[in-house]
Every structure is written in structure tokens, then in C-alpha cells.
Amino acid sequence: MLVNNFLENSAARLPDKVALICDDKRFTYSQIDQQADQLASALINLGIKRQDRVVIFMDNSAESVISLFGILKAGAIFIMVNATMKAKKLGYIFKDSGARALITHSNKARIIHEALEGASDLKHVLWAGSVPSALRSSSVSMHSWDGVLSAVSGQPSAISGESLTPCSMPSALCCCGIDLDLATIIYTSGSTGEPKGVMSAHYNVVAAARSITQYLGNVEEDIIMDVLPLSFDYGLYQVLMAFLFGGTVVLERSFLYPYKILEKVVEENVTGFPLVPTMAALLLQMEDLSKFDFSHLRYMTNTAAALPVAYIRKLQSLFPHVKIFSMYGLTECKRVSYLPPDQLDKRPDSVGIPIPNEEVFVVDENGNEVPPGQVGELVIRGSNVMQGYWNAPEETAKRYRPGRYRGEALLYSGDLFRRDQEGYLYFVARKDDMIKTKGERVSPKEIENALCEMEGVAETAVIGVPDDIFGQAIKAFVVRQKNGTITEQDVVKYCSKNLEPFMVPKYVELIESFPKSPSGKIDKKQLK
């Protein structure tokens, strides 16, 4: 089975059912399937070949959903990037992935203009909206979304797998794929400061989606509220899973206006609401929640960072009829564990048991499994374990190691865990210094690299500190250049201009010098 079969099968079975609600518009499965077919044909006509990479740089929108399925129908690989991404990182992803095409909104023109420099593999940009006049002379071919879709018929795509609609494309255009092919590359912050692209094969995504929908008990009647960015795998999978089981997604741009989101939850009879701890904190601070009728809400889920026990207790009090799933996952395998809701009262600090069709181990430094209660690194085994990192064989070898059988890989999570006597997992700490804040994994090195480019900065170090709202908050320590006059406010302003919002430090501290290790490195342990 291929990921695009999620849409195709639901469209064949439930053609007139509303699949997506976005910007107060409703889209049926057949409408999305038809437009995705048109986009696939257009991409093939532009020369996009099987397993070429296509970047989607868009706000949450109907076009972003149609794009990911259209790219898959063309046999290509989609790369969904954060809509707030700055030009430097976007340009890096263009070059690292060797992307051949970009699909974007016209309001991203300024960032794209800068990011295109040096992206020699990129040949086409499709604009949802008018084509910016300033870019018309670019060496990259510019196309309008409406223009390319209207120029082709909505014939079915030529993708194999378990689709209920047979391939009818001419053989010359056939782009049939198999489930070993890559479906997506999800870029995450890397320990070196540069983003790393997690490669997900079709069978990986299918395995993860089937497993998660199994323990959530999803049915066709489910309506999912998705306010998370589709560049975040947690947000992306809400769409993929709903299209797998034939549900409906209410797609919003963010949780910036919580009351409006809750009104939509009530209006659309939402049954599933995925959260991150930041959202839960905002939700728990809201007044007059009793005025909302949440009787249709069946479950809430949480991942990205552990949900504080106090939050769990308050959510249980506010939503006594709602099942709350506390979960843990990594982009490198999508999901690792979930805590059955009936275990929340007994072990609220646990992240649960392995998801269906997966096995986990807690091991010591030699790879030997440790007994219950002892801390070790979490290792994951299953079809949900992804393919490694794009263009990074050394990084892949560190995290993905040979398993028991030929071709099998075990994922070494880099996170420290313990298990109790009954097999329930408890997160202890990260082996590295990655910061998980606002639902994102942030590399301190990436922020440090940006700050070192700031006039007046001599040295800098970034760490994560505990935070009740964000899980972790970012703190930057800065040593000024001699006679430097920059202030803490200057640092925050600079970061706001040059980094994505979730990477801007909450705290900045100017210091005279750093504690150093014998090798001359900044000793972050002393800073903490």
C-alpha cells in the first residue's frame, strides 16, 4: 500500500463525504482526489520524475493537502517545511535535498527570492496566487497554481499499491512506485546545527498510521481538529490518518486564537483534538470553558513533550468524558509509545507501552538490555522505523544500527528511559542537549551559529531550561566583544528577525566569560 492510496481508497468509497474543512470551505474526498490527480499530471508534464523531491512551503491550507497527495501521485517525494522558515534554512533544504520543484503561496515571495540563490537543482516554482513580478526573470520557471491545474485533465495517476482505482495513465507517463520508495523527507534540527532530513518510505508511513489509528480506535465518523503545522509530523499525520480511515479534518493555521478554535470544535462536532503542552497550558488558563458544549469530543492526544501531571489532572477534571492519550515519539520512527487512558490515574508520569506492531528495548552502552527500574537508552524496532537521514550516512549509522534480520534497522533514540515491572516506559532525559520547546525540537547549535553572526557578539552558548508552558524554554548566554554595547533586548530582536519564532530565546543573559572544559570547550553543564 502507498500513502496516496489513503486518499484514493477513501475517494472511491466515500466520494461525497467532506474530507477537509479549511478557511470556511469544505472539500469532499472526490474533489481533493481530482485536484491531486491534476497536480500530479502537471508535475509529470513539467518533468518531475519518480522519487524527485518537491518542497511544499505553505501555511496550513487546502492547497498544502492537495499538494502532498499530488506529489505522491506523481511518484515523487514531498518535503513539507515550516511556513515561518527563514531564507537561509530554506535555501539549505533546497540544496541538500536537490529539490526539483517548489509549491508555495505568493506571500512567501521575499523569502523565496533570497532562498533560490544557489539552488541549482530547482527548476520550477508553482505559486498558489499570482506569480510575483520580481521573480519572473529568475532562471527558475514560474507557474501559477490555477494555470497548471487547468491545463491538464483530472485523469487518475499511475500509482500502484492497493488503490481501488486502477492506473490509466499512458505508459509513457507511468510513474508507478512501490512501498519501499520514499514518500516524504521531514527536516528536523540536527546536532551540528544544520537540519537533518528524516527519510520515510511509504511502508513506514503506512505502518505508523495504521498502528496509531488502531490504538486511538478511529472510525469514519471521527472529525479531527488540526491546528498543528503540517511541517510537524504530529500535524501532518492527523491528515494522513484521517484520510486512511475516511474521517474529516478541520485544518486551522494555528492555536493563536484559542476561543475561535474551541468555537470551531463545537460547531463542527469535533471528536479528536491533538495537543502539545503549550496548547494545553493555554487551554487550562482560559475562562468560561463551561459555556462550550464538548459532548462530541471523544479523545485528546499529546506528544512533542511530556504533559505535566498537573495538566493531566486539570484536563481530566475539565473533560471527564474525554479519553486522554499521553504519548512519546520521534520523527525518526513517528511514534514510540502511548499510555492507555485507563492507566492515567495509576501512572500519570509514564509515556506508556509500545504502539501496536512495534518492539522497544532499554539498553546499556554495550547494547545489552537492562532490568526494570534501571536507566538506559531506548531502542525501537518495527516497520515504523524510518530509513535514516538524507545525505548523512555517518549520522544515519549512529542512530540506525543493524538488527536481527537482513536489512532490518534498530533505531537508537538518544533518549534515556526506564521501564517498570509491568513494562511501562518512563522518560528520564536526553543524551544530547537538544531542546524540545513549543512542540519543536531545536538545535542549540543552530541558534548559536545565528548569534555568532550578530555584530558585537564574541561567544555564545544556548541551553534548555525547564518551563511549565513550553516544556523547555531557550536560554542564550552571550559574551560581548570588547567594548561591545549590545543589550539583552538587542539579542532578542536579532533572533526574532533571523530565526523562526519557536527558536527565539525566552531568556538572554550577558556574561563576562564562559566556564571552559580542559579541551577549551564551553562547559554547558556548569551553565545549567
ZAFINU-856980 format. One line per field, with one value per residue (C-alpha): residue in one letter; x, y, z. Coordinates in steps of 0.25 Angstrom, whole numbers, plus 5000, padded with zeros to 4 digits. Layout:
r A_...
u X_...
v Y_...
w Z_...
//
This chain:
r M_L_V_N_N_F_L_E_N_S_A_A_R_L_P_D_K_V_A_L_I_C_D_D_K_R_F_T_Y_S_Q_I_D_Q_Q_A_D_Q_L_A_S_A_L_I_N_L_G_I_K_R_Q_D_R_V_V_I_F_M_D_N_S_A_E_S_V_I_S_L_F_G_I_L_K_A_G_A_I_F_I_M_V_N_A_T_M_K_A_K_K_L_G_Y_I_F_K_D_S_G_A_R_A_L_I_T_H_S_N_K_A_R_I_I_H_E_A_L_E_G_A_S_D_L_K_H_V_L_W_A_G_S_V_P_S_A_L_R_S_S_S_V_S_M_H_S_W_D_G_V_L_S_A_V_S_G_Q_P_S_A_I_S_G_E_S_L_T_P_C_S_M_P_S_A_L_C_C_C_G_I_D_L_D_L_A_T_I_I_Y_T_S_G_S_T_G_E_P_K_G_V_M_S_A_H_Y_N_V_V_A_A_A_R_S_I_T_Q_Y_L_G_N_V_E_E_D_I_I_M_D_V_L_P_L_S_F_D_Y_G_L_Y_Q_V_L_M_A_F_L_F_G_G_T_V_V_L_E_R_S_F_L_Y_P_Y_K_I_L_E_K_V_V_E_E_N_V_T_G_F_P_L_V_P_T_M_A_A_L_L_L_Q_M_E_D_L_S_K_F_D_F_S_H_L_R_Y_M_T_N_T_A_A_A_L_P_V_A_Y_I_R_K_L_Q_S_L_F_P_H_V_K_I_F_S_M_Y_G_L_T_E_C_K_R_V_S_Y_L_P_P_D_Q_L_D_K_R_P_D_S_V_G_I_P_I_P_N_E_E_V_F_V_V_D_E_N_G_N_E_V_P_P_G_Q_V_G_E_L_V_I_R_G_S_N_V_M_Q_G_Y_W_N_A_P_E_E_T_A_K_R_Y_R_P_G_R_Y_R_G_E_A_L_L_Y_S_G_D_L_F_R_R_D_Q_E_G_Y_L_Y_F_V_A_R_K_D_D_M_I_K_T_K_G_E_R_V_S_P_K_E_I_E_N_A_L_C_E_M_E_G_V_A_E_T_A_V_I_G_V_P_D_D_I_F_G_Q_A_I_K_A_F_V_V_R_Q_K_N_G_T_I_T_E_Q_D_V_V_K_Y_C_S_K_N_L_E_P_F_M_V_P_K_Y_V_E_L_I_E_S_F_P_K_S_P_S_G_K_I_D_K_K_Q_L_K
u 5000_5005_5001_4994_4985_4979_4972_4969_4962_4954_4950_4946_4938_4933_4933_4923_4928_4935_4949_4955_4949_4959_4957_4942_4942_4938_4945_4940_4949_4946_4949_4963_4966_4962_4971_4982_4981_4982_4994_5001_4999_5004_5017_5019_5018_5028_5038_5037_5041_5039_5046_5049_5048_5037_5037_5024_5025_5011_5003_4993_4983_4975_4986_4996_4988_4985_5000_5005_4996_4998_5013_5011_5002_5013_5023_5031_5035_5029_5036_5027_5035_5030_5023_5031_5045_5055_5062_5075_5070_5060_5072_5080_5068_5067_5081_5082_5070_5073_5058_5053_5041_5035_5020_5017_5008_5010_5012_5025_5032_5042_5048_5048_5055_5066_5066_5067_5081_5090_5078_5083_5074_5061_5055_5040_5032_5017_5010_4996_4993_4999_5013_5022_5026_5040_5043_5038_5053_5058_5065_5055_5042_5030_5016_5002_4995_4982_4989_4996_4984_4974_4984_4982_4971_4968_4971_4975_4990_4999_5002_5002_4999_4985_4978_4963_4965_4974_4985_4980_4991_4999_5011_5020_5015_5015_5021_5017_5024_5025_5025_5040_5040_5041_5028_5034_5046_5044_5055_5058_5069_5082_5092_5102_5093_5088_5075_5074_5065_5058_5054_5041_5037_5023_5022_5028_5017_5006_5011_5011_4997_4991_4997_4993_4979_4977_4980_4972_4960_4958_4945_4939_4931_4943_4945_4959_4963_4977_4984_4998_5007_5007_5023_5022_5020_5009_5001_5004_4999_4986_4983_4989_4982_4968_4969_4973_4961_4951_4950_4949_4960_4957_4970_4974_4986_4990_4985_4987_4972_4968_4954_4951_4957_4948_4936_4940_4942_4927_4922_4928_4925_4940_4943_4958_4967_4983_4990_5004_5007_5008_4993_4989_4995_4987_4974_4975_4977_4964_4952_4937_4940_4927_4920_4925_4918_4929_4919_4924_4939_4944_4959_4971_4985_4998_5012_5025_5028_5023_5010_5012_5004_4997_4992_4987_4979_4973_4969_4962_4954_4950_4947_4943_4937_4949_4960_4974_4985_4999_5009_5024_5030_5042_5042_5051_5040_5028_5022_5028_5018_5005_4999_4985_4975_4971_4985_4986_4982_4991_5004_5002_5017_5018_5018_5012_5015_5020_5010_5004_5014_5026_5036_5045_5057_5064_5079_5093_5105_5108_5094_5090_5076_5075_5066_5053_5056_5070_5072_5077_5076_5062_5064_5052_5049_5038_5033_5031_5046_5049_5061_5071_5076_5076_5091_5096_5102_5110_5098_5090_5100_5100_5085_5081_5088_5087_5076_5074_5070_5075_5072_5066_5070_5068_5067_5075_5067_5078_5068_5069_5058_5054_5043_5035_5032_5019_5027_5022_5032_5037_5045_5057_5066_5072_5086_5089_5086_5074_5063_5049_5040_5027_5025_5038_5052_5062_5077_5085_5096_5087_5083_5098_5102_5092_5096_5111_5107_5102_5111_5116_5116_5129_5124_5110_5104_5090_5083_5069_5063_5050_5038_5023_5018_5028_5033_5047_5050_5062_5073_5084_5097_5105_5119_5120_5132_5142_5135_5122_5109_5099_5087_5079_5067_5077_5079_5064_5061_5072_5067_5053_5058_5067_5061_5047_5038_5040_5055_5055_5061_5052_5063_5076_5088_5100_5113_5127_5133_5129_5134_5142_5146_5160_5159_5155_5140_5129_5124_5109_5108_5113_5103_5092
v 5000_5014_5027_5033_5021_5027_5038_5029_5018_5028_5035_5022_5018_5031_5041_5051_5051_5064_5061_5075_5087_5099_5114_5112_5104_5089_5079_5065_5053_5053_5068_5066_5054_5060_5073_5064_5056_5069_5073_5060_5061_5075_5071_5060_5069_5079_5067_5063_5048_5037_5040_5054_5064_5074_5085_5090_5104_5108_5111_5100_5101_5092_5094_5088_5076_5075_5077_5066_5056_5061_5060_5045_5042_5047_5037_5048_5051_5063_5071_5080_5091_5101_5113_5122_5117_5127_5128_5123_5109_5108_5110_5100_5090_5093_5090_5078_5071_5074_5078_5080_5088_5097_5099_5111_5123_5137_5143_5136_5143_5151_5139_5130_5140_5140_5125_5122_5127_5115_5105_5100_5087_5095_5097_5100_5108_5107_5119_5118_5132_5142_5140_5151_5160_5162_5147_5146_5148_5137_5125_5116_5114_5121_5115_5119_5108_5111_5111_5097_5090_5096_5092_5077_5067_5060_5046_5036_5035_5023_5019_5004_4998_4995_5007_5003_5012_5005_5012_5018_5027_5025_5016_5028_5035_5024_5027_5014_5013_5002_5003_5003_5017_5029_5037_5049_5055_5062_5072_5074_5081_5074_5073_5080_5092_5088_5082_5067_5060_5048_5039_5032_5021_5018_5006_5013_5024_5013_5005_5017_5022_5008_5006_5019_5019_5005_5009_5022_5014_5023_5021_5028_5037_5044_5058_5063_5077_5080_5093_5088_5092_5081_5082_5076_5061_5061_5071_5064_5050_5056_5058_5045_5037_5043_5040_5026_5023_5032_5043_5058_5068_5082_5089_5102_5111_5111_5112_5127_5130_5119_5123_5123_5109_5104_5110_5102_5090_5091_5096_5084_5073_5070_5057_5057_5068_5066_5076_5079_5084_5099_5098_5090_5101_5112_5104_5102_5117_5120_5125_5120_5107_5102_5110_5101_5088_5078_5066_5061_5061_5047_5048_5057_5053_5059_5058_5066_5068_5061_5066_5071_5062_5075_5078_5063_5065_5078_5073_5061_5070_5079_5068_5056_5048_5050_5040_5046_5039_5043_5039_5039_5039_5043_5047_5036_5026_5035_5029_5020_5019_5023_5022_5015_5025_5015_5016_5031_5031_5019_5024_5039_5041_5029_5030_5017_5004_5001_5004_4992_4985_4990_4986_4994_4991_4999_4996_5000_5006_4992_4990_4980_4981_4986_4981_4988_5001_5003_5015_5013_5017_5014_5006_5004_4992_4992_4995_5010_5011_5021_5020_5029_5043_5049_5051_5048_5033_5036_5042_5030_5020_5026_5025_5013_5001_4986_4978_4963_4960_4964_4979_4982_4994_4997_5012_5017_5028_5036_5037_5031_5023_5013_5002_4998_4983_4983_4989_5003_5013_5026_5037_5041_5051_5053_5048_5061_5075_5076_5086_5082_5095_5099_5085_5086_5080_5091_5090_5100_5100_5106_5118_5119_5120_5131_5139_5138_5145_5157_5169_5171_5156_5149_5136_5130_5117_5112_5103_5098_5101_5095_5103_5099_5105_5101_5088_5095_5109_5114_5122_5129_5133_5143_5149_5163_5167_5176_5190_5184_5191_5181_5178_5166_5173_5175_5160_5156_5166_5160_5146_5150_5155_5143_5131_5124_5129_5116_5117_5131_5130_5133_5137_5144_5146_5155_5149_5153_5139_5125_5113_5104_5090_5085_5084_5098_5096_5103_5095_5095_5086_5098_5108_5099
w 5000_4997_5005_4993_4994_5007_4998_4986_4994_5002_4990_4983_4996_5001_4989_4994_5009_5014_5016_5019_5025_5023_5023_5024_5011_5010_5001_4998_4996_4981_4980_4987_4979_4966_4968_4973_4960_4952_4960_4958_4943_4943_4951_4941_4929_4936_4936_4950_4951_4961_4974_4971_4983_4983_4994_5000_5006_5011_5022_5026_5015_5005_4995_5004_5006_4991_4988_4997_4991_4977_4978_4983_4972_4962_4969_4975_4989_4997_5007_5016_5022_5033_5028_5037_5032_5029_5015_5020_5025_5013_5003_5011_5009_4994_4992_5002_4996_4982_4981_4966_4969_4980_4983_4991_4993_4987_5001_5002_4990_4998_5006_4993_4985_4995_4997_4982_4981_4979_4978_4964_4964_4966_4952_4955_4965_4966_4972_4979_4976_4966_4961_4967_4957_4963_4961_4947_4941_4950_4943_4950_4943_4950_4949_4955_4962_4955_4941_4943_4948_4938_4927_4930_4931_4944_4940_4950_4954_4951_4965_4969_4983_4988_4981_4978_4965_4954_4947_4934_4930_4917_4919_4915_4927_4936_4950_4957_4971_4982_4997_4998_4991_4999_5002_5010_5016_5029_5032_5047_5054_5055_5066_5056_5054_5040_5038_5036_5026_5032_5020_5021_5012_5008_5017_5029_5028_5025_5037_5047_5042_5044_5057_5063_5057_5064_5078_5076_5071_5060_5051_5039_5048_5054_5052_5055_5059_5054_5058_5057_5045_5034_5035_5048_5047_5058_5050_5037_5042_5046_5031_5027_5037_5035_5020_5023_5031_5024_5034_5033_5037_5041_5038_5044_5043_5058_5072_5073_5076_5085_5087_5072_5071_5082_5075_5063_5071_5076_5062_5055_5065_5066_5073_5073_5078_5077_5086_5090_5105_5100_5095_5108_5116_5109_5109_5124_5126_5119_5126_5123_5117_5123_5112_5101_5098_5097_5097_5083_5087_5089_5091_5093_5090_5094_5089_5086_5100_5113_5118_5133_5143_5147_5133_5132_5145_5141_5127_5133_5142_5131_5121_5129_5118_5108_5107_5109_5102_5107_5096_5092_5079_5070_5055_5053_5055_5056_5069_5080_5091_5097_5111_5111_5117_5128_5133_5135_5149_5153_5146_5140_5138_5129_5114_5113_5105_5091_5080_5072_5063_5070_5080_5089_5098_5109_5107_5113_5106_5101_5095_5106_5111_5125_5136_5140_5148_5142_5133_5119_5104_5097_5085_5075_5066_5056_5042_5047_5048_5037_5026_5032_5029_5015_5010_5024_5025_5037_5045_5040_5045_5059_5060_5051_5054_5048_5055_5055_5041_5028_5024_5038_5045_5060_5064_5076_5081_5088_5100_5113_5119_5129_5130_5142_5145_5136_5124_5124_5120_5127_5120_5128_5120_5106_5104_5096_5098_5088_5093_5091_5092_5087_5080_5073_5074_5074_5072_5081_5071_5060_5070_5074_5059_5056_5069_5065_5052_5061_5061_5075_5080_5083_5089_5091_5097_5097_5107_5110_5124_5130_5127_5131_5118_5107_5114_5112_5109_5101_5109_5102_5109_5102_5103_5097_5088_5095_5097_5091_5095_5091_5101_5104_5096_5084_5085_5085_5074_5065_5068_5064_5051_5047_5054_5053_5065_5073_5073_5079_5093_5104_5113_5110_5120_5117_5124_5125_5121_5120_5128_5119_5119_5119_5104_5103_5100_5107_5119_5118_5130_5138_5131_5135
//
